[in-house]
Amino acid sequence: MKRGFLIVKDYQGYLIDLDGTMYQGNERIHAAKEFVEFLKDKGLPHLFLTNNSSKTQLEIANKLNEMDIPATENHIFTSSMATASYIAAKNQDGCVFVIGEGGLHEALLSKGLVITDENPDFVVIGIDREITYEKLAKACLFVRNGAEFLSTNSDIAIPTERGLVPGNGALTSVITVSTGVEPVFIGKPEPIIMEQALQTLGLSKDETLMVGDNYHTDIMAGIQAGVDTLMVFTGVTPFEDFPTLPTKPTYHVRDLSEWIKKKLSNQTD
Amino acid sequence: MKRGFLIVKDYQGYLIDLDGTMYQGNERIHAAKEFVEFLKDKGLPHLFLTNNSSKTQLEIANKLNEMDIPATENHIFTSSMATASYIAAKNQDGCVFVIGEGGLHEALLSKGLVITDENPDFVVIGIDREITYEKLAKACLFVRNGAEFLSTNSDIAIPTERGLVPGNGALTSVITVSTGVEPVFIGKPEPIIMEQALQTLGLSKDETLMVGDNYHTDIMAGIQAGVDTLMVFTGVTPFEDFPTLPTKPTYHVRDLSEWIKKKLSNQTD
């Protein structure tokens, strides 16, 4: 199968990663603004798809807007939202014990789920910078007692200006190691979040392109869900790693300006 | 090789587990007092050997005394003490970043080691019921920066009246999963703590018997260090599991009264 720069399919919609694709910390990434404006001009539906479970849709949209990247709340789809939808679909009356930050609490409550500290049906963990031993102890007791164990995402590290600090996948391991129970992970690279995002976008797998910088989350999410992928080298996975990637992305570009150029020269959208 | 009740070797000293062997929570286990008094009467050196890194020698001796089990500070050997000795032997001027409770801090300071929050040579984790995200973040940054990573023990769960809550092995996994670096574990079943305990006792492997209830920590510690083992069924590992144990302990008894009876009928000590 031919891949790369020459043949560029006409996609009807885009799923776009944030960290390492749109911004790095609080800095906008080169051509991120132009890329989103290009999609907007062409009227192409798009969703920003993030494993970040801590922030609300509004907070993330505001962050993008502060960097002059156009976005509304409805353009944001988080692992917290996917987790809440997953639980609501399984048991709308389910009670949930939560370890996590504001975005996760808001997503669960907005689906009408009850957050509890006693006898939960579900235990959910997302990144929690206010984590305590007592929260972890309760989670272990509930999971051992039969509560279904979910984790918003399996990211092992978060890049910060200080270096790589523990991600939610690392915090999740306390409960996994202690109880011997593996969670259902919801976020990228799992197909769960991809299916929900496609549904929200209102498009099929074949019509959509997943854009991201992290091979193990963004690109694998596309590959595992059967969605074409565009890999950028503005974030986590360095270009030097490209030859070693076991399954290649459908397309790869140094940064998004290359993609815009390619699309403009194609003029097929 | 013949094992079990008939042939009982004359041991010159004993290493004795605490939790599940001497007490269960705050309750003394049947024949624990009589067993220790028996050793005392016979003038047999013994050390209580615990993976508990949170308590000091004095606190543990006091706990035993409150249950009428004779013990002084010098009879206690903890995974924190073994960790401190291990570090001091590697680098007496080493600086240590610590996640842990009072017993670990005291053990490190009593070996003359410096506890620091910046550029440590070692990162040590023991159970910490005041764990925070910031402590875990710092540990990850230091380990990624090359600090040697140690963990007092690998116990995945701690029995409490509420059920099994996370042990230090579970907390340790946050750093292991996030950095990809495995720690050196010090406590049972590792040979490191056994070798130090034998040295403190002043006896050889052949002269010593390791007594405990937990197959995976106490008995495996003996097996891996080449020390004979006496297994009791008053704690974690149930008697029903005995037939499935891959390598059997040298001896096994329902509780320590059986061992006293056996020794008295042998009258060889």
Interface residues (C-beta under 8 A of the other chain):
Chain A: D128 R129 E130 I131 T132 Y133 E134 L136 A137 C140 L141 R144 N145 I156 A157 R162 G163 L164 V165 P166 G167 G169 A170 L171 S173 V174 I175 T176 V177 S178 T179 G180
Chain B: D128 R129 E130 I131 T132 Y133 E134 L136 A137 C140 L141 R144 N145 I156 A157 R162 G163 L164 V165 P166 G167 G169 A170 L171 S173 V174 I175 T176 V177 S178 T179 G180
